[in-house]
Amino acid sequence: MRRVEVAIPGRPYPVLIGAGAIAELAGLVEGQVVIVQDLALPPLALPGAAVVKVAAGEDIKSWDGLRQIVDSLEAHRLGRDGTVVALGGGTIGDAAGFAASIWQRGVALINVPTTLLAMVDSAIGGKTGINSSRAKNAIGSFWQPRAVLCDLDWLDTLPEAEKQSGYAEIVKYTMTLDPGMADVGDFAEVVERSVRAKAEIVAADERESGLREVLNYGHTAGHAIEALSGYTLAHGRAVAAGMRVAARISQRVLGCPAAVVEQQDRLLAAHGLPGPLPDLAVDRVLDALPGDKKARAGRPRWVLLRDAGRPEPGHEVPEEIVREAVAEILSGS
Ligand SMILES: NC(=O)c1ccc[n+]([C@@H]2O[C@H](COP(=O)([O-])OP(=O)(O)OC[C@H]3O[C@@H](n4cnc5c(N)ncnc54)[C@H](O)[C@@H]3O)[C@@H](O)[C@H]2O)c1
């Protein structure tokens, strides 16, 4: 079993990675246990645990979804010394994690991510939350889990499109934090190194006051394109398109080598990313940018690459350069 420590000061926790990692769950839970799980997944064998089944998807990240989970914790009389186990992809983890953070002013949480995206990204770092009527993830908390169990067996049933979403984040880690990962063939090692990359960043900057912003590489244009597609474009495809935009801006603004931009394109293409994009006018994408969470005072601030493994957050970029990069990516060239 591979193990990565998320060294949040005062509250470190392990991420266990490998086939069969779920077997560790029984030894990690404390007190009464409520498993909040994606109803599409088979039940877990954990004697004595209550199970609450919810549908995955953005609908669970709503006030109604949150109420459903919190009502279930109350119905099962989960006490302050109990544990919530979030079993599912990022939508279940975000909503169940938020519920765990507010129920009884916060109870223990164990994340059991079942999508590749959740394993390498959303289950680690303590961001929980739901969507407001206007913005994704606008309501939430920082609530670190006690442990994360990445059992790779779950991925056997994961649809290809969902795997691609996870790979977009893996390519993001490769380009921004661990360029050596590009040459790693062993899948478990790729997951471990991705987890390690995220763990190191969130341990150094839990509340996203600076360093953690590098994790938003590709998400500035990515979020705009995803939102403009009416969320019909998969998150990973949108982020992949956003990374292609950011790399081209990096080349113009920071002199990022062309070979790095090409390498990123190759790594994405190897996983079918970004694939076909919606037919969007460049102006609409530019207009959608300042709504991004990283925008301060209405102007987007870009995470750019000076080189592979050298990300730099906080860049304001002249509109013409952004326009050219967005136009190039939307046209598929
Ligand atoms: N908290 C964070 O730091 C963070 C980071 C990145 C993304 N997110 C959030 O994560 C969410 C996306 O997560 P996601 O892509 O995991 O979505 P998801 O939870 O909707 O899961 C995607 C689909 O896969 C299915 N599924 C899950 N596990 C499966 C398995 N093992 N086999 C077969 N099918 C399975 C689900 O039923 C669902 O249909 C978004 O809401 C995003 O905002 C949060």
The ligand as an SDF file (V2000), in Angstrom:
LIG
                    3D

 44 48  0  0  0  0  0  0  0  0999 V2000
  -13.1380   19.9700   -3.2130 N   0  0  0  0  0  0  0  0  0  0  0  0
  -12.2170   20.1250   -4.1310 C   0  0  0  0  0  0  0  0  0  0  0  0
  -11.0640   20.4840   -3.8490 O   0  0  0  0  0  0  0  0  0  0  0  0
  -12.5650   19.8180   -5.5570 C   0  0  0  0  0  0  0  0  0  0  0  0
  -11.5450   19.7370   -6.5240 C   0  0  0  0  0  0  0  0  0  0  0  0
  -11.9010   19.3820   -7.8220 C   0  0  0  0  0  0  0  0  0  0  0  0
  -13.2240   19.1310   -8.1440 C   0  0  0  0  0  0  0  0  0  0  0  0
  -14.1760   19.2290   -7.1780 N   0  0  0  0  0  0  0  0  0  0  0  0
  -15.5880   18.9350   -7.4740 C   0  0  0  0  0  0  0  0  0  0  0  0
  -15.6850   17.5600   -7.8270 O   0  0  0  0  0  0  0  0  0  0  0  0
  -16.8650   17.3840   -8.5930 C   0  0  0  0  0  0  0  0  0  0  0  0
  -16.5860   16.4250   -9.7270 C   0  0  0  0  0  0  0  0  0  0  0  0
  -16.1970   15.2000   -9.1940 O   0  0  0  0  0  0  0  0  0  0  0  0
  -16.3630   13.8570  -10.0390 P   0  0  0  0  0  0  0  0  0  0  0  0
  -15.8790   14.0670  -11.4100 O   0  0  0  0  0  0  0  0  0  0  0  0
  -15.7610   12.7760   -9.2220 O   0  0  0  0  0  0  0  0  0  0  0  0
  -17.9440   13.7490  -10.1700 O   0  0  0  0  0  0  0  0  0  0  0  0
  -19.1180   12.8000   -9.6260 P   0  0  0  0  0  0  0  0  0  0  0  0
  -19.1070   12.6380   -8.1560 O   0  0  0  0  0  0  0  0  0  0  0  0
  -20.3740   13.3820  -10.1930 O   0  0  0  0  0  0  0  0  0  0  0  0
  -18.8320   11.4050  -10.3260 O   0  0  0  0  0  0  0  0  0  0  0  0
  -18.8750   11.3080  -11.7320 C   0  0  0  0  0  0  0  0  0  0  0  0
  -19.7330   10.1120  -12.1830 C   0  0  0  0  0  0  0  0  0  0  0  0
  -19.0370    8.9060  -11.9130 O   0  0  0  0  0  0  0  0  0  0  0  0
  -19.8960    7.9730  -11.2550 C   0  0  0  0  0  0  0  0  0  0  0  0
  -19.0260    7.1350  -10.4430 N   0  0  0  0  0  0  0  0  0  0  0  0
  -18.3400    7.4760   -9.3250 C   0  0  0  0  0  0  0  0  0  0  0  0
  -17.5350    6.4790   -8.9630 N   0  0  0  0  0  0  0  0  0  0  0  0
  -17.7210    5.4660   -9.8400 C   0  0  0  0  0  0  0  0  0  0  0  0
  -17.1640    4.1740   -9.9980 C   0  0  0  0  0  0  0  0  0  0  0  0
  -16.1990    3.7380   -9.1840 N   0  0  0  0  0  0  0  0  0  0  0  0
  -17.6030    3.4010  -11.0100 N   0  0  0  0  0  0  0  0  0  0  0  0
  -18.5430    3.8630  -11.8640 C   0  0  0  0  0  0  0  0  0  0  0  0
  -19.0970    5.0730  -11.7940 N   0  0  0  0  0  0  0  0  0  0  0  0
  -18.6860    5.8730  -10.7820 C   0  0  0  0  0  0  0  0  0  0  0  0
  -20.8620    8.8340  -10.5020 C   0  0  0  0  0  0  0  0  0  0  0  0
  -22.0660    8.1260  -10.2010 O   0  0  0  0  0  0  0  0  0  0  0  0
  -21.0800    9.9700  -11.4900 C   0  0  0  0  0  0  0  0  0  0  0  0
  -22.0290    9.5910  -12.4570 O   0  0  0  0  0  0  0  0  0  0  0  0
  -17.3000   18.7620   -9.0440 C   0  0  0  0  0  0  0  0  0  0  0  0
  -18.4570   19.1490   -8.3420 O   0  0  0  0  0  0  0  0  0  0  0  0
  -16.1360   19.6610   -8.6610 C   0  0  0  0  0  0  0  0  0  0  0  0
  -16.5450   20.9720   -8.3270 O   0  0  0  0  0  0  0  0  0  0  0  0
  -13.8680   19.5630   -5.9040 C   0  0  0  0  0  0  0  0  0  0  0  0
  1  2  1  0
  2  3  2  0
  2  4  1  0
  4  5  1  0
  4 44  2  0
  5  6  2  0
  6  7  1  0
  7  8  2  0
  8  9  1  0
  8 44  1  0
  9 10  1  0
  9 42  1  0
 10 11  1  0
 11 12  1  0
 11 40  1  0
 12 13  1  0
 13 14  1  0
 14 15  2  0
 14 16  1  0
 14 17  1  0
 17 18  1  0
 18 19  2  0
 18 20  1  0
 18 21  1  0
 21 22  1  0
 22 23  1  0
 23 24  1  0
 23 38  1  0
 24 25  1  0
 25 26  1  0
 25 36  1  0
 26 27  1  0
 26 35  1  0
 27 28  2  0
 28 29  1  0
 29 30  1  0
 29 35  2  0
 30 31  1  0
 30 32  2  0
 32 33  1  0
 33 34  2  0
 34 35  1  0
 36 37  1  0
 36 38  1  0
 38 39  1  0
 40 41  1  0
 40 42  1  0
 42 43  1  0
M  CHG  2   8   1  16  -1
M  END
$$$$
